[in-house]
Structures are given as structure tokens and as C-alpha cells.
Amino acid sequence: MELLRNVDLAPFTSIRIGGKASFFASVRDPEALRDLIFFAREKDLPLFVLGGGSNTVFGDVEGLVLNLRPMKRLKVVEAKGGLRIEAGAGVPLREIVSLALREKLKGFYRLSGFPATMGGAVTMNAGAFGVEVADFLETVTFMDWEGKIHRVGREELDFGYRRSPFPGSGVVLSCELFLERGDTEAQAVFEDLRRKRNSTQPLRLPTSGSTFKNPPGAYAGKLLEEVGMKGYRIGGVAFSEVHANFLVNCGGGSLGEVLRIVEEAKRRVREEFGIELEEEVRLVEGRCSDGWKVL
Ligand SMILES: Cc1cc2nc3c(=O)[nH]c(=O)nc-3n(C[C@H](O)[C@H](O)[C@H](O)COP(=O)(O)OP(=O)(O)OC[C@H]3O[C@@H](n4cnc5c(N)ncnc54)[C@H](O)[C@@H]3O)c2cc1C
């Protein structure tokens, strides 16, 4: 295992913002992951598991960032009525989306348009246009924080709106999906959804996707628009002119600016509507983040 020091994190995120990680390692197999978990425990380092970095903004982090992207094993087998797909945590979501389109598999192609890994998509239970990753899951294989590997059926895992038991329960190593055949309209619906996405989301500037979860019965983007946050800018960071819930990096943005703009948005929505917005994006700095596993 190669352990790196003082690694720039911005290139590992879709919003291209980041300080440095005091420790950083790319994980290729479960044995290396186990060694790294034990190393972190010995050194009292918090751990952050990184997938595609499309839902993450970093500052300077005092801990060990584990890059799961090299875990790219993909196995596809024919099953009754569809395909069974076993995907390593680092497999790009878009690879499965392309496969689903090619093979006219139902529903999964709706999850197109974001640069996630399968590990991150399972962890966030990513969703779009009426489907979410958990709808297609059969099993998840993960390593717990003691280094033990578990393979667990979907029905035993508690998924919710942009919520899963991970990384709390451990690191997702791979997942098994079943995608049903028979969507003859797949390509046409996909093109339609792509047009919708392209006209409602920022395409030209680096972004971390939705900043806040939708509160029950409301849309975060609409609330933000109503309190004047659309296009609101602090330094190099702004809420997009195209989609008020998407933060964009206009150039030279920092986590400090992200934290300030997030606080301002929360304050305005709280004061105007009495609603407490909850971050969907992971904000990671020092030894703090809701994505950290503190060992
Ligand atoms: C342009 C754009 C559009 C987007 N549109 C959508 C959308 O329509 N719907 C949607 O749901 N999201 C959307 N997102 C957000 C984002 O793509 C998803 O949340 C995605 O699931 C994050 O995956 P990732 O691999 O990039 O995760 P990361 O950002 O790397 O990590 C996210 C969280 O998952 C944890 N994690 C990552 N991998 C693992 C693992 N193997 N084991 C345990 N924990 C892990 C991290 O610690 C972190 O807490 C969008 C983002 C962008 C940039």
C-alpha cells in the first residue's frame, strides 16, 4: 500500500475545491483497506472514504482519505429476465448507465448525468427522475471498521432518501444489482431526461450537485430561490444561476467560502420559512465531517 502525505484534494472533487489531506491512499483490494484501517486506528486518524468526489467539498483535512476509485472490478452475468451486475466500489456509475441503455434495461439509465462511483452512489442512495440506487440492489459487500467483510441482502439494509448505513457501518467494497430487461423506450426517455438535466443544471462550471436535501414536502432549490440565493456569490463560490441548489466554483473557491454561503442560505430559509435545511453535500475539514469515521 502506498501512503501519500499532503495530497491536493481539489482534483479529486467535481467542484474542484480542496486543501490538502495529511494522509491519502488509493485502495486496490480489501487487504490493503484493512491495513489502512488498522494504520489509522494506530495513529488516531479519522478516515474519509472518497468515491467520485461529486458530493464532497474539502478544506485541509487532518486524517486519512481513502480513494476507492481503483476498485473497478465489474462482472455481468445473464440472469432470468435481466442482467445481474457485480460492481466494485470504484466503477463509475455512468458505465452501468451505458450498459443499461445498450441492453434496454429498465430504469437504471435514469441515474445518468452525475460523476459518481458505485460505492458513492450506494452510500448516498443516489436518485433521479423517480428511481434510486436501492431499487436495483440485491446485495452490498462491505468491510466494517474492524476489518471484517460482510455480504448483506438489500432487505437487511436501511436505505432512505439520500441515506444508507454507510459509511457508518463500513466501506462499501462492491454491490450486486439486478436490472430487468425489456425497456424498448430506454434510449428515447434517456435523451429526454438528458435534455431536461442540461436545461436545469449548471454545465459549464465545476459543481458538487445538490447542496441541501429537499425538506419534507418542499424543494430546497425553490426555497433558496425565494430567499434570493440563486446567483448569490461569496468570493469564488456561488449558488448557480441555473439551479439555486447547486453550488458552483466560479474560480478559486474555497471551503471557507462554501461554509459561509451555506450558513447564509440556511439562515435565510430558517428566518423566512422556519425550515432547517440539511446538507446533502459532505463538507470535510480538519478532523470534522459527517462523512468521517473517527477511529
Ligand atoms: C452535476 C451533478 C449532478 C448531480 N445530480 C445528482 C442527482 O441527480 N441525484 C443524486 O442523488 N445525486 C446527484 N449528484 C450528487 C452526487 O453525484 C451523488 O451524491 C453521488 O452518489 C456521489 O457519489 P461519489 O462517488 O461521487 O461520492 P463522494 O462524493 O466521493 O462521497 C459521498 C459520500 O459517500 C461516501 N462514500 C463514497 N464511497 C464510499 C464507499 N465505497 N463506502 C462507504 N462510503 C463511501 C463518502 O465518504 C461521502 O460521505 C450530482 C452531482 C453533480 C456534480
The ligand as an ORCA input file, in Angstrom:
! r2SCAN-3c Opt
* xyz 0 1
  C     -23.582     17.680    -11.839
  C     -24.043     16.812    -10.691
  C     -25.328     16.312    -10.683
  C     -25.760     15.504     -9.628
  N     -27.035     15.005     -9.685
  C     -27.424     14.141     -8.729
  C     -28.721     13.522     -8.807
  O     -29.489     13.723     -9.739
  N     -29.078     12.673     -7.817
  C     -28.244     12.382     -6.769
  O     -28.612     11.570     -5.907
  N     -27.030     12.982     -6.661
  C     -26.594     13.826     -7.607
  N     -25.355     14.418     -7.519
  C     -24.535     14.200     -6.298
  C     -23.572     13.014     -6.337
  O     -23.195     12.679     -7.669
  C     -24.142     11.769     -5.651
  O     -24.373     12.018     -4.288
  C     -23.227     10.557     -5.771
  O     -23.900      9.417     -5.281
  C     -21.910     10.712     -5.007
  O     -21.048      9.661     -5.412
  P     -19.459      9.829     -5.338
  O     -18.857      8.519     -5.709
  O     -19.009     10.993     -6.085
  O     -19.287     10.060     -3.763
  P     -18.303     11.017     -2.953
  O     -18.633     12.449     -3.175
  O     -16.901     10.603     -3.179
  O     -18.743     10.608     -1.458
  C     -20.025     10.899     -0.986
  C     -20.226     10.217      0.380
  O     -20.167      8.798      0.203
  C     -19.115      8.234      0.997
  N     -18.525      7.135      0.205
  C     -18.063      7.199     -1.072
  N     -17.673      5.952     -1.473
  C     -17.886      5.122     -0.416
  C     -17.678      3.726     -0.201
  N     -17.161      2.920     -1.156
  N     -18.006      3.195      1.008
  C     -18.521      3.979      2.009
  N     -18.736      5.318      1.856
  C     -18.422      5.875      0.652
  C     -18.151      9.381      1.262
  O     -17.415      9.152      2.452
  C     -19.128     10.538      1.394
  O     -19.685     10.530      2.687
  C     -24.883     15.217     -8.549
  C     -23.589     15.730     -8.563
  C     -23.155     16.516     -9.627
  C     -21.738     17.026     -9.605
*
